Amino acid sequence: MPRTELSHATMFGTAHALPPHTFIMFGATGDLARRKLFPALFALYQNGQLPAQFAVMGTARTPYTLPAFRADVRAALESFARCPVDADAWADFAEHLFYCPVDVRSPEDFSRLREAVTDIERRFDLPEQRVFYLAMAPELFADVVIQLQGCGLTAARGWRRLIIEKPFGRDLASAERLNDQLQQVFEEAEIYRIDHYLGKEMVQNIEVLRFANSIFEPVWDNRSIQNVQITSSETVGVEERAGYYDQAGALRDMVQNHMLQMVMMVAMEPPSRLKTEAIRDEKVKVLRSLRRLSGAEVASHVVRGQYASGQIAGQAVPGYCSEPGVPADSRTETFVAARLWIDNFRWAGVPFYIRTGKRMAAKVTEIVIQFKELPRMYFNQTGQLLPNRLVIHVHPEEGISIQVNAKRPGTDGAVVPVAMEFGQAPDNSPEAYERLLYDGIRGDSTFFTRWDEVSLAWKFVDPIAESFRMNRVPLALYPAGSWGPAASDQLLAADDARWWPLTGQAPAIPEQVHQAGHPLD
Amino acid sequence: MPRTELSHATMFGTAHALPPHTFIMFGATGDLARRKLFPALFALYQNGQLPAQFAVMGTARTPYTLPAFRADVRAALESFARCPVDADAWADFAEHLFYCPVDVRSPEDFSRLREAVTDIERRFDLPEQRVFYLAMAPELFADVVIQLQGCGLTAARGWRRLIIEKPFGRDLASAERLNDQLQQVFEEAEIYRIDHYLGKEMVQNIEVLRFANSIFEPVWDNRSIQNVQITSSETVGVEERAGYYDQAGALRDMVQNHMLQMVMMVAMEPPSRLKTEAIRDEKVKVLRSLRRLSGAEVASHVVRGQYASGQIAGQAVPGYCSEPGVPADSRTETFVAARLWIDNFRWAGVPFYIRTGKRMAAKVTEIVIQFKELPRMYFNQTGQLLPNRLVIHVHPEEGISIQVNAKRPGTDGAVVPVAMEFGQAPDNSPEAYERLLYDGIRGDSTFFTRWDEVSLAWKFVDPIAESFRMNRVPLALYPAGSWGPAASDQLLAADDARWWPLTGQAPAIPEQVHQAGHPLD
């Protein structure tokens, strides 16, 4: 059932109101809906980005009266909205909210859902333009989609789009199975696989930084860059998600999606055009060039960690295996560091180091591009000058900084590192979900994950997961509140590299480098 | 009389105390001494950079008692010192100050000066290490130097150095004459020709920026740079210097020295070593590659302006020809703009635009490196994105900024210009004369002008001066308080370029550039 997207081409790239639509949200009473989805929809509404004609149809298993559902959404907004909830705006917004209880195994419930949706479309003169958002357990994705088809909701005369949350499978085989099921109902172009890192302000800024400036592209390769370091650390532990997390681990939960997405954004070639498929084609090419690790290579390129007890912000916290719901002998990794190689002309010889973990010293996502060391001449005869770094601050700070060496004012000729930066208050920055819902409703899938990306990412991850399962990679414990196991530092030390201190992290080396001026002739 | 400098090599590049010396200052009661030289010496003293053994011997025509001279210096410090004058520090410093009246045509006066200097050297156990600083009318340089030799002061058993102020000649012939005279007494390595722009913090920072970082050198050439723009503007008019200035004009007063020095710092190749002569060799190579303009080329590459009446900071001010001491029909230029070409592999095809003038809209010295325009693709299909610029803020702000294009936070996909910068409060920055006196006393001539630089600069300037004299270049009037004559803008417009707004100058074009995001496929 191909649906053309071309009718929306006139709206491209502007803050114009989105097209009229019905937003059918599965899991509308769940955590994600309350924390992210309703606040994002409401922010779009307050910004005037939602059209006059729209409706949100919430569904979940629990029966709710409409007033009770709306009160529930209101309470969610009070807790989680980015801006104070304006009473008038809320009153208007609430008029667009509806609810229909659905047990996803019940065809009758889906029939009632279809009636409720078509009823609203009639009452509000809405075209059959439907967004299906599945904010629910991934095991249910296939069932829901088949039921949506069965009840006739996907047979819209207008367009329809499916937005689904991660994880997309737990390995290549399961992902392929899921994809086959979804594609019985939706075409690839209608499927919007959320990777909320792609909705982050500064991740989206990478393509702008690279392709809207002429000073960076000439140094964006292995002639100028020594290595790339991508960190996404959390201070929280497994929280209430032990059931899911202990099955997944950091490799599937973070590396297969978010970390590889950031690698792709940094490493991709300039696309032929700045259009969705051209961009996604280039991202896929990065994954095609990503060297697959297998056998003994995994242990020399990947570090697998699990947090032990320790301290977070001065509070003692338990180790992973003592968390509620986690088996006492779990060998699930809560930390992964890895050295990746992208075997193409641009990146040959440039390691991409990634690391991600729970219960680390700080919650921070940053990309550090480390440029080549300076030759041992001029100001750097003792090798003490720090190399230049371009840092993309994704979270919690948002901005770009460049570490350069400059003369210290005065007569002593000292050269010291200084930062050139621009940043923005993250408070003013829309949430990732605002951007992604906006794009999804608009039909821009640039910042969603295409099937071949998912599939190639699993092909890279599966052999590593298998090595973990076979215990071919040692499981290194690290104290909660640290920067991960020592093996993570050793991974870089083996290349004469080191993790650069992240924003807020105390420098491991003195930042003041004194250097001589002109030796007298 | 060669003197080795090598004995000071151990001190290179540090804030160590300078060697013991006697600083013999001609023009010690003049404006430069009061405004710059004594404040600089005192600052070095307060910083602990002057050695325990040093003496300053002031000379001028006027008779002074020693207490009166010291009081005069104290008054100068009260007015012009960079930091408050500490009473104890002053009391100690004053003990090092001496005075000897000298009529520069009187051999007897020079004999008395020699006696006074040697007497102090004996009393304070000072080695015969003598700095001669000529802060006086350049017509007197040769006479003074010959008298210094005649009285025996230059026959020091230690070293001796001659520091002289600009201008060094008014054309190649007069400069050669002066140089021949000086070199009868001092060797080239003993002559320190001041160009105080070379003492400016950010001018000295250019070599650090370029050679202590690995990200700039790869883009520092004609593949990445569209043009270079160097501005040094003043708001003052000719002030009390009409007698000198009307003979000199902006070309000799600013272009031959300061402007060309900044061109050399930006354009030079990396030297083989960071040593004085290696650096000066590279600077000279820039002048050798600088295309000489002659005949009709001058009028198409150089703009000659003179200020008419106008307003400065809301006050009406007279035109140049109405200034006291200026002939009513003077055709002396108070403004020069020019397009320079450096015909070498690095800079072929990259225009260096320079402009300098009096009675302009603001007092500012800045170097703008404009990078290539972006291709008309991606975010720049309408050509509205501004090219990247690296700006070296020399005065009054001190710092570096880079203009880049980044995504505006939000969902609208707009790309906007942002500045990444580091700066320092100029108040904390030593005056140019502190650095230059420090270097001169220390024997580091890197930031002084070598004879071949002077000579080549005159070779470039002389044909332009001749064209001016023959009125082959029109004299364009510009209102006081403006950015110069329209011809200056037209000079760049002919190359599809324009002067970028300087710090504090209102942008000539809107800074907010809205651009579309991803066109939907």
Boltz contact constraints between the chains, C-beta under 6 A:
constraints:
  - contact:
      token1: [A, 5]
      token2: [B, 520]
      max_distance: 6.0
  - contact:
      token1: [A, 8]
      token2: [B, 520]
      max_distance: 6.0
  - contact:
      token1: [A, 9]
      token2: [B, 520]
      max_distance: 6.0
  - contact:
      token1: [A, 12]
      token2: [B, 516]
      max_distance: 6.0
  - contact:
      token1: [A, 12]
      token2: [B, 519]
      max_distance: 6.0
  - contact:
      token1: [A, 12]
      token2: [B, 520]
      max_distance: 6.0
  - contact:
      token1: [A, 13]
      token2: [B, 413]
      max_distance: 6.0
  - contact:
      token1: [A, 13]
      token2: [B, 516]
      max_distance: 6.0
  - contact:
      token1: [A, 13]
      token2: [B, 517]
      max_distance: 6.0
  - contact:
      token1: [A, 15]
      token2: [B, 412]
      max_distance: 6.0
  - contact:
      token1: [A, 201]
      token2: [B, 409]
      max_distance: 6.0
  - contact:
      token1: [A, 204]
      token2: [B, 407]
      max_distance: 6.0
  - contact:
      token1: [A, 205]
      token2: [B, 406]
      max_distance: 6.0
  - contact:
      token1: [A, 205]
      token2: [B, 407]
      max_distance: 6.0
  - contact:
      token1: [A, 208]
      token2: [B, 406]
      max_distance: 6.0
  - contact:
      token1: [A, 208]
      token2: [B, 407]
      max_distance: 6.0
  - contact:
      token1: [A, 208]
      token2: [B, 415]
      max_distance: 6.0
  - contact:
      token1: [A, 211]
      token2: [B, 378]
      max_distance: 6.0
  - contact:
      token1: [A, 212]
      token2: [B, 379]
      max_distance: 6.0
  - contact:
      token1: [A, 212]
      token2: [B, 385]
      max_distance: 6.0
  - contact:
      token1: [A, 212]
      token2: [B, 405]
      max_distance: 6.0
  - contact:
      token1: [A, 212]
      token2: [B, 415]
      max_distance: 6.0
  - contact:
      token1: [A, 213]
      token2: [B, 388]
      max_distance: 6.0
  - contact:
      token1: [A, 213]
      token2: [B, 404]
      max_distance: 6.0
  - contact:
      token1: [A, 213]
      token2: [B, 405]
      max_distance: 6.0
  - contact:
      token1: [A, 214]
      token2: [B, 371]
      max_distance: 6.0
  - contact:
      token1: [A, 214]
      token2: [B, 372]
      max_distance: 6.0
  - contact:
      token1: [A, 214]
      token2: [B, 374]
      max_distance: 6.0
  - contact:
      token1: [A, 214]
      token2: [B, 388]
      max_distance: 6.0
  - contact:
      token1: [A, 215]
      token2: [B, 219]
      max_distance: 6.0
  - contact:
      token1: [A, 215]
      token2: [B, 371]
      max_distance: 6.0
  - contact:
      token1: [A, 215]
      token2: [B, 388]
      max_distance: 6.0
  - contact:
      token1: [A, 218]
      token2: [B, 218]
      max_distance: 6.0
  - contact:
      token1: [A, 218]
      token2: [B, 219]
      max_distance: 6.0
  - contact:
      token1: [A, 218]
      token2: [B, 224]
      max_distance: 6.0
  - contact:
      token1: [A, 219]
      token2: [B, 215]
      max_distance: 6.0
  - contact:
      token1: [A, 219]
      token2: [B, 218]
      max_distance: 6.0
  - contact:
      token1: [A, 224]
      token2: [B, 218]
      max_distance: 6.0
  - contact:
      token1: [A, 274]
      token2: [B, 378]
      max_distance: 6.0
  - contact:
      token1: [A, 274]
      token2: [B, 518]
      max_distance: 6.0
  - contact:
      token1: [A, 275]
      token2: [B, 519]
      max_distance: 6.0
  - contact:
      token1: [A, 275]
      token2: [B, 521]
      max_distance: 6.0
  - contact:
      token1: [A, 276]
      token2: [B, 518]
      max_distance: 6.0
  - contact:
      token1: [A, 276]
      token2: [B, 521]
      max_distance: 6.0
  - contact:
      token1: [A, 277]
      token2: [B, 521]
      max_distance: 6.0
  - contact:
      token1: [A, 371]
      token2: [B, 214]
      max_distance: 6.0
  - contact:
      token1: [A, 371]
      token2: [B, 215]
      max_distance: 6.0
  - contact:
      token1: [A, 372]
      token2: [B, 214]
      max_distance: 6.0
  - contact:
      token1: [A, 374]
      token2: [B, 214]
      max_distance: 6.0
  - contact:
      token1: [A, 378]
      token2: [B, 211]
      max_distance: 6.0
  - contact:
      token1: [A, 378]
      token2: [B, 274]
      max_distance: 6.0
  - contact:
      token1: [A, 379]
      token2: [B, 212]
      max_distance: 6.0
  - contact:
      token1: [A, 385]
      token2: [B, 212]
      max_distance: 6.0
  - contact:
      token1: [A, 388]
      token2: [B, 213]
      max_distance: 6.0
  - contact:
      token1: [A, 388]
      token2: [B, 214]
      max_distance: 6.0
  - contact:
      token1: [A, 388]
      token2: [B, 215]
      max_distance: 6.0
  - contact:
      token1: [A, 404]
      token2: [B, 213]
      max_distance: 6.0
  - contact:
      token1: [A, 405]
      token2: [B, 212]
      max_distance: 6.0
  - contact:
      token1: [A, 405]
      token2: [B, 213]
      max_distance: 6.0
  - contact:
      token1: [A, 406]
      token2: [B, 205]
      max_distance: 6.0
  - contact:
      token1: [A, 406]
      token2: [B, 208]
      max_distance: 6.0
  - contact:
      token1: [A, 407]
      token2: [B, 204]
      max_distance: 6.0
  - contact:
      token1: [A, 407]
      token2: [B, 205]
      max_distance: 6.0
  - contact:
      token1: [A, 407]
      token2: [B, 208]
      max_distance: 6.0
  - contact:
      token1: [A, 409]
      token2: [B, 201]
      max_distance: 6.0
  - contact:
      token1: [A, 409]
      token2: [B, 424]
      max_distance: 6.0
  - contact:
      token1: [A, 409]
      token2: [B, 429]
      max_distance: 6.0
  - contact:
      token1: [A, 410]
      token2: [B, 430]
      max_distance: 6.0
  - contact:
      token1: [A, 411]
      token2: [B, 435]
      max_distance: 6.0
  - contact:
      token1: [A, 411]
      token2: [B, 438]
      max_distance: 6.0
  - contact:
      token1: [A, 412]
      token2: [B, 15]
      max_distance: 6.0
  - contact:
      token1: [A, 413]
      token2: [B, 13]
      max_distance: 6.0
  - contact:
      token1: [A, 415]
      token2: [B, 208]
      max_distance: 6.0
  - contact:
      token1: [A, 415]
      token2: [B, 212]
      max_distance: 6.0
  - contact:
      token1: [A, 418]
      token2: [B, 422]
      max_distance: 6.0
  - contact:
      token1: [A, 420]
      token2: [B, 420]
      max_distance: 6.0
  - contact:
      token1: [A, 420]
      token2: [B, 421]
      max_distance: 6.0
  - contact:
      token1: [A, 420]
      token2: [B, 422]
      max_distance: 6.0
  - contact:
      token1: [A, 421]
      token2: [B, 420]
      max_distance: 6.0
  - contact:
      token1: [A, 422]
      token2: [B, 418]
      max_distance: 6.0
  - contact:
      token1: [A, 422]
      token2: [B, 420]
      max_distance: 6.0
  - contact:
      token1: [A, 424]
      token2: [B, 409]
      max_distance: 6.0
  - contact:
      token1: [A, 429]
      token2: [B, 409]
      max_distance: 6.0
  - contact:
      token1: [A, 430]
      token2: [B, 410]
      max_distance: 6.0
  - contact:
      token1: [A, 435]
      token2: [B, 411]
      max_distance: 6.0
  - contact:
      token1: [A, 438]
      token2: [B, 411]
      max_distance: 6.0
  - contact:
      token1: [A, 443]
      token2: [B, 520]
      max_distance: 6.0
  - contact:
      token1: [A, 444]
      token2: [B, 518]
      max_distance: 6.0
  - contact:
      token1: [A, 444]
      token2: [B, 520]
      max_distance: 6.0
  - contact:
      token1: [A, 446]
      token2: [B, 518]
      max_distance: 6.0
  - contact:
      token1: [A, 516]
      token2: [B, 12]
      max_distance: 6.0
  - contact:
      token1: [A, 516]
      token2: [B, 13]
      max_distance: 6.0
  - contact:
      token1: [A, 517]
      token2: [B, 13]
      max_distance: 6.0
  - contact:
      token1: [A, 518]
      token2: [B, 274]
      max_distance: 6.0
  - contact:
      token1: [A, 518]
      token2: [B, 276]
      max_distance: 6.0
  - contact:
      token1: [A, 518]
      token2: [B, 444]
      max_distance: 6.0
  - contact:
      token1: [A, 518]
      token2: [B, 446]
      max_distance: 6.0
  - contact:
      token1: [A, 519]
      token2: [B, 12]
      max_distance: 6.0
  - contact:
      token1: [A, 519]
      token2: [B, 275]
      max_distance: 6.0
  - contact:
      token1: [A, 520]
      token2: [B, 5]
      max_distance: 6.0
  - contact:
      token1: [A, 520]
      token2: [B, 8]
      max_distance: 6.0
  - contact:
      token1: [A, 520]
      token2: [B, 9]
      max_distance: 6.0
  - contact:
      token1: [A, 520]
      token2: [B, 12]
      max_distance: 6.0
  - contact:
      token1: [A, 520]
      token2: [B, 443]
      max_distance: 6.0
  - contact:
      token1: [A, 520]
      token2: [B, 444]
      max_distance: 6.0
  - contact:
      token1: [A, 521]
      token2: [B, 275]
      max_distance: 6.0
  - contact:
      token1: [A, 521]
      token2: [B, 276]
      max_distance: 6.0
  - contact:
      token1: [A, 521]
      token2: [B, 277]
      max_distance: 6.0
